[in-house]
C-alpha cells in the first residue's frame, strides 16, 4: 500500500471511532441471585435474574456492577463501542507502523 493510501485508510478509521464518553470496558453477564431463606421464589429453585457488568483489573481483581433492567441496552452498546474503539485503534497503530518504515 502506498503512503497516501495508508494515510487515507488511517484517517477514515479515525473518523469512525465511537464517542469516547460512551464506552465501558467489561463483560455484560446475566446472573441468578438466590436468597438463602425467606424467599419462596428462591426456595422453589427459580432465583432472581439480574444483569451485571463484570470488569477485571490488573492483579486479577474483579468488580461487578449490578444494573437496572433499563440500563442493559445502554451498557451493551457501551461495551460494543469499547470493543470497536479497541479494534480501530489497533488498526490505526498498524498503519502508523507502516508509515514509520523506510520508503521502498
N, C-alpha and C positions, 0 to 999 in steps of 0.2 A: 504494500500500500504506500502511496506517495505521501509526502509530508502534508500537503494540502488536504488530502483525503482524511488523514489521521486527525487533523485539527477539526475538520468539518464533522466527523463522526463524534469526536470528543465533545464538541460544543452542542451537538444535538442531544447527546446523553445528558449533559449538564442541564439543559433546558427541561428535561423530563423528570428531574429529581422532584420527589414529593416535598411538600411543605415540612420543614424540619420541626415545626411546632406541633405537627400531627403524627408523631412517631412514638412508638414504645417498644422496648426490647423485651422479649419474653415469649412464653407459650400460653395460649388460651386453652384451658382444660375444663372439662366437666367432671365434677366430683359428686359423691353422695355422702352426706353427713348423716350419721346415725347417733341418736342420743342414747345414753346408757339406760336411763329409766324414765318412766313417766310419760313417754310419748307413744300413743297407740300405733301411729303410722310406722315408727321405727321398730316397735315390738313385733309388728306384722311382717317386718323384713323389707319394707319399702324404702325408708330413709327419705332424705330431703335433697333433691338435686340442686347443686349450685355451680356457678361458673367462677373460675379463679384465673388470675394472671400469675404465672409462676416465672420468677426471674432468678437465675443462678449467677452468683457473684464469684469473684476470684477467691480461691481458697475453698471452694465447694459449698459455700453458704447459699442457701435458697430462701427466697422470700415469696410468700403468696399473698396476693391482694384479692379479697373477696369482691365480687362485682354484683351490682344490682342487675336484674334482667334487662333493663333498658340500656345499660352500658355495654352489653355484649357486642352489639353491631359496631359501635364506635371503636371499642378495643380491638376487635377483629380487623377493622380497617387500618388502625394504627400499627398493628403487628405486620400487616401486609406492606404498609408504607415503609416500615423499618427494613423489611427484607428486600424490597425494591431499591431503597436507598443504598443498602449494602452492596447489592449486585451491581448497581450503576457505578458506585464509587470504585469497586474493584475493576470494572471495565475501563473506567477513566484512567486509573493508575496504570493499567497495562498499556493503554495508548500513550500515556506520558512516558513510559519506559521506552517505547519505540521511538519517541521524539528525542530521547536522550542519546540514542545510538548514533554513531557517526554516519554521515550520509554516504551512501554507496555509489 
